[in-house]
């Protein structure tokens, strides 16, 4: 029996050892060395950063200006998938090829992020089922579920430079998004209005900024504010407070009632808990306390001045007249009275659901993801996705520091205020970026971030061959 070491034997032996290729110490395929453990090649790194930039900064309204009908119901099916998803797939394919053994790479990333791999596989299988049953939501399976799962698997390589660049992009784009929202609010001019098959909704003057629909903007902004409160530890406190104030002002411009109330409620409770915790320790930063008292005294003045200039008029109008949104959340349950148990389990006829929606005045949508998915896809289909989603969220939370509970709580509440994940959306991909980038702990899995994975230790073990 002969003994050889990874990287010195034949190329076929290196290919048979995916772990060695992952660790970056062995030779795979033709013997080309891969990247070091905890780092990726520059093209993969910049590709992932570009994915995040496209994801947060390019809306359907912007895409329409270049002839890409993303939000519409008609047109080329290829345009129903966001460009960031296409780029992510290309980056994943490139990384798999540079790894030397594409199958070994997919096995390695799936082993490190099993729940993400499960969600991706489950979504692809359900996509085939949706196509076979000729039901709506084909592009939704890809943008809504496959894209975030694929991104989480790629970010499992823990490249510090990539995470740092992503953090910069998130802060920069969200700041630009808030500033553009306030500009649109002040000028009553929408730069990139939300469009459906090219038709702009100009009567709705809520800001659309860089991320399209006002409610999507409000959801992402609310999540970002919560992340600034309990995450983003790399930013200084004055900068974080400034960004929080800017984003809260943008929330008013977006007119998101649920997002605004949730941000105030959860954010206020978190700040109260943190304040009491600081007082219990008996160690209070005098400069921070003085700054807090000054800001607390200025807040009523700022609110009064803004109200006198009509800043809150649009938001108050949303609370007074919600265009039937509250009634829709009651009427959607009436649809089940017209369905048999078999229809509820496997999914009813689509024409029947569309007719019932029009009869009950639900043309604007069914504002709950679980109810909508059950009505269109069936309870069995919904249960499978719910299990995959729950495991996926647990996996994401495990890769973040303890403050992630605030973000997770806000995210799960906001999901149930609209169709959200039951339709095509990039919200979940944006959420996992904010969670993994802004809540990145100093250590992961009992080892420094960026260190070689545990199975990389196999490079020093001899490989037996006959």
N, C-alpha and C positions, 0 to 999 in steps of 0.2 A: 504494500500500500504506500503510495507516494503522498507527500504533503506539500502544498503550495500555499502562498499567501495572496490575498486579493490585490490585484494590480500588477502581479508579477507573472501570473499564469496566463494561459491562453485567453483570448477575448471571450470565448464562450463561457468560461468560468466566471468572468466578471459580469456577464449578462445574466448568469444564473443567480447572482447575488444582488438583488435590488437594494438591499439595505446598504451595501457598500457604496453603490452609486449615490444613494441619498446622502450618505455621510460625506461624500465628496473626496474620498481617499482612494477609491478603487478605480479601475478602468472598465468601462462598459462598452460593449459593441466593438467599435474599432479601436478602443483603447484611449479615446479622448477623455481627459480628466474633466469631471463636472465641477460645479461651484462648491466652495467650502460649505460645511454645515452651518445653518443659520444665516446664509447669505444667498442671494440670487444674482444672476447676470444682470447687467445694466439694462438690457432691453426689456427683460421681464419686470424689473423694478419700475422703470419709467412707463411701461405699458399699464401696470396696475395703478399708478398715479394718474395716468390719462383716463383710465376707466372711471375713477372717482371724480375727476374733473368733469367729464361728460355727464356722468350720472347726476351730479348736483347742479350743473350750470346750463344744461340743454333741455328745454321743454318741448312739448309738442307744438306749441305756437311758433317757436324758433325753427323747428324742423319743417313746418309747413312753408316757411319763406323760401326754403331751398327745394321745394317740391316733394317733401317726404311726409306723407299723410299718416302720421303715427296715431293720433287720437281718433281718427275717423273710422266709420264702419265700411266704407267702400275703398276701392283701390287695390294695389298690389299687396298680397298677403305678407310679402317680405318686409314691407314698411311698417307692419304692426309690432315689430320688435325694436326696442330702443337700441340706438347705435352703441351705447356702452355695453350692452349684452353681447353684441357681435364682437366688439373689441376684446371683451373678457374671454370669449371662446377662443379667439385667435391667440391671445397671450397664453392661455392654458395649453393650447396645442404646441406653441413654440417652446414652452417650458418642458413639456413632456418629451419633445424631440431633443432638446439640448441635454436633457437628463441622460440620454443614451438608450434608454429602454422605456418607451412610452407606456407599455403595460405595467412595468415595474413602478413607474411614477404614479400612475393612477391607483395602484394597489397601496403604495406608500402613503399618499395623501388621504385615501379612504380609511386606512388604518389609524391615522392620527385624528381624523374627524369623521368617525363612523356615522353619527347622526346626520351630518351634512350630506354624506354620501347616500344615506338612506333616503333623505328628502329628495335629492336630485334624481335618483333612480325611480322612486315612487312617482315623482312628478312626470317623468318621461313616460312611464308606463300608463299613467292616467291620461296623459296627452294623447297617446295612441287610442285609448278608449274613447276620449272625447271626439276625436276625428272619426272613429268608426261609427259612433252613435250620432254623428252630425249635430253636435250640440255646440253652443257658443262657449268661448273661453279658451280657444287653442293657444293664442299668443299669451294669454294670461298665465298659463302653466309655465311658460318659459321665463317671461320677465318677472313674474311674481314669486316663483319658487325655485326654478333651476338656477337663475343668476345669483341670488344670495348664497345658495348652497355651494356653488362653484367658487365664489369669491372667498368664502370662509375656508374652504379646503386649500386654496392657494395661499391664503394668509397664514396657514399653519406652519410655514417655513420660518416665520419669526425673524424676518430681515429688519433690523433696526432702522436702517436708512430709509427703507420703503415706508415704514410706519411714520417716521418723522416727516417725510414729504407729504404723506397723506394727511397728517394732522394739519400741516400748513395749508394745504389745499382746502380742507373742510372749513377752517376758520376764515380763510380769504373769501371763498365763494359765499358762505353764509353771511358774512359782513356785506359783501356787494349785493346780495339778494335783499337784505334788509334795507339798505340805502336806496336801492331801486324801487322797492315797495313804497317807501316814504315819499319818494319823488313822484311816483304815479298817483299816490293819494293826494299830494299837494296840488298837482297840476290837473288831476282828473283825466289823465291821458295814459292809456295802457300801451306800453311799448311792445310787448309780446302777448296779446290777448289770447285767452283760451279759445280754441277753434274746434268745431266738430265738422269734419268733411269740408273744411275751408270756411265755414260760416262762423264769424266771430260774434261772441256774446257781448256786444258793446253796451247793452243796457245794464249789465252787471259791472259796476265801477269798482268792485273790490280789486285790490292789487293782485297782479299775477307774477310780477318780477321775473326771476330766472327759472322757476320751477313749475310754471303752468297754472293749473287750477288753484284758486284761492284756498280751498280746503286742504289740498295736498301741501301747499305752502305753510298753512297754519299748523298742520300735524308735524311736519319736519321742524319748523321753528320752535314749537313747544318742546319737542324731544331735545332739541339742541340747547334750549334754555336749562332744562333739567340736567343735561350733561355738563353744562358750565357750572351748575351749582354743586353737583356731587362728583364730578370728574374733572378732566382738564387740569390736573394738578401741575402741569408744566407751566401754566400761565400764572402771572402775578395776580394778586387779589384785585388791585385797582383795574387792571385790564379786563379781568373776568367780570367785574361789576359794570364796567363800561359796555361790554358786549351784551350782558344781560339786559341792561336798560335799552340798548338799541333794538335787540330782538323783541322785547316786550312791546315797544312802540310799533314795530312791524306787525306784531300779532293783531293789533287794533286795525291796521291797514288791510290785513287779510280778512278780517271779519269772522274769524273762527270762534264761535261762542264756546263750544265744548273745549277747544284748545286753550282759550283764554282762562276759563273758569278752572280747568284742571291745572294749568300752570300756576295760577295764583294759590289754589288750595294746596297742591302738593309742594310747591316751592316754599310757601309760607310755613307749612308744617315742618319741612326739612330744616329751614333756617331757624325755626323755634327750637327744634330738637338739638341742633348743633349749638345754639346759643346757651341752652340750659346745660348741655354737656360741658361747655367751656367754663361756665360759672361753677359747676361742681368740682372741676379740677383746681379751682382757686388761682388759675394762671390766665389772666386776661391781657391781651395786647392793648396798651393804652392808646397807641396811635390808631389801631383798627377800631377800637371802641369809640374814639372821638369822631373818626370818619363816619362810622355807622350812625351816630347821633345827628351829625350834620345832614347826612343824606335823609334820615328819617324826618328831620324838620323841613327839608326842602321838598319832599315828595308831595305833600298836600298843595304846596304853592304851584308846583309843576302841573299837577292834575287840574287845578283850578284855571290856570292860564290856558292849558290845552283845551279844556272844556269850553272856555269862552271863545275860542277860535273855531269851535265846531269839530274838534278832532275826534270826539267820541260819538258824533251824531250818527254816523254810518253803523257803528257797532250797536248803539241803542236801537236803531231801526231794525237791525237783525233780530234783537231780542223781542221787540214788539211784533214784528211781522216776519215770520220765519218761512214764508212761501209754502206752508203746509208740511214742513219737515217733521214737526212733532206729531201731527196727525198721521203722517205716513208710517211712523214707528208703531202706531196702534193698528192701522189698517192692514199692515203686512201679515198680521196673524190671522186675519179673516180669510186669507187665501187658502189656508189649510182646510177650511170647512168644505171646500169644493173638491178636495182630493181624496182618493182612496189610499189605504195603507200601502198597497203595492206601489202607487205613484210616489208616495213619500219616500219609500225605501230605495227604489231604483231610479227615480226621476220621472216626472210627468211629461206629457206632451208639451213641447215648447210653445206651439201656437195657443194652447189652452192657457198657459201661464201669461203670455203676452196679452191675451184677451182679458183675463182677470185683472191684470195690472191696470189696463185702461179703464175698466169698469169701476175699479176701486180708487181711481185717481192717483196711481203710483207711477206715472210716466217718468218722474224725475229719478226713480230708482228705489230699491229696497235697502233701507239704511241700516243693515246689519249683515256682516259677512256670513255668519252661520246660517241665518234664515235664507239669505239669497242663494247660497250654495246648495242647501237642501232642496229648495224649490227648483233649481235648474239642473242639478247634478244628482240629487238623491242623497238620502241619509248615509248609505253605505260608503259612497264616494267621499262625503264630507267627513265621516269618522276616520277614514284612512289618512286624509290630509291633516286632520286635527292631531292625530297621534304623531305623525311625522313633524308637524310644526312644534308640538310641545317638546319633543326630544331635541329638536334643533335649537329652540330657545334655551333649553337647559344647557346644551353644549356651549352656546355663545356666552351665557352667563358665567360658566366655569372658567372662561379665559379672561375674565375681567376682575377688577378689584371690588371690594365689598360694597362700594357706593352704587353699584349697578342696580340694586333693588329699586331705587327711585326711578331710574329710567325704564326698567321693565314694567313697573306698576303703571306709569304713565302711558307707555306704549300699549299695553293690553287694554287699558280703558279706552284710549282713543280709537283703537281698532274697531270697537263695537259701536262707534257713533256714525259710521258710514259703510258703504259697500266694501271699502278697503281691499282686503286680500281675496274677496270673492270675485273681483274683476281684475283686469290688467292694470298693474301698478308697479312702480319701482320703490314703493315705500319701504318694503322689508329690506331691500338691498341697502338703502340709505340708512336704515336703522342699524344694521349689523356693522356698517362702516363707522358710524358714530360710536357704537358700543365698543368695538374692538380697538379703535384708534384712540378715543378719548378716555377710555377706562383701562388702558394697558397697564398691568401691574409691573412692579420692578422685578418680580420673580414669577416664573411659571413652572408648575409641576415639580417644585422642589429644586429647581436649577435656575441659574441666571438666564434671563431672556437672551436668545441668540446662541446659546450653547448647543452643542451637538445633541440630537435626540438620543434617547437611551439605547435604541437599537444600533446606533453608530458604533458602539463598543465592539461589535462583531468584527470590525476590521482587523483587530489584533488576534483573532482566533484562527487557527489553521483550518483550511478546507481539505477534507479528505477526498481523494479521487482514486479510483482503481486503475 
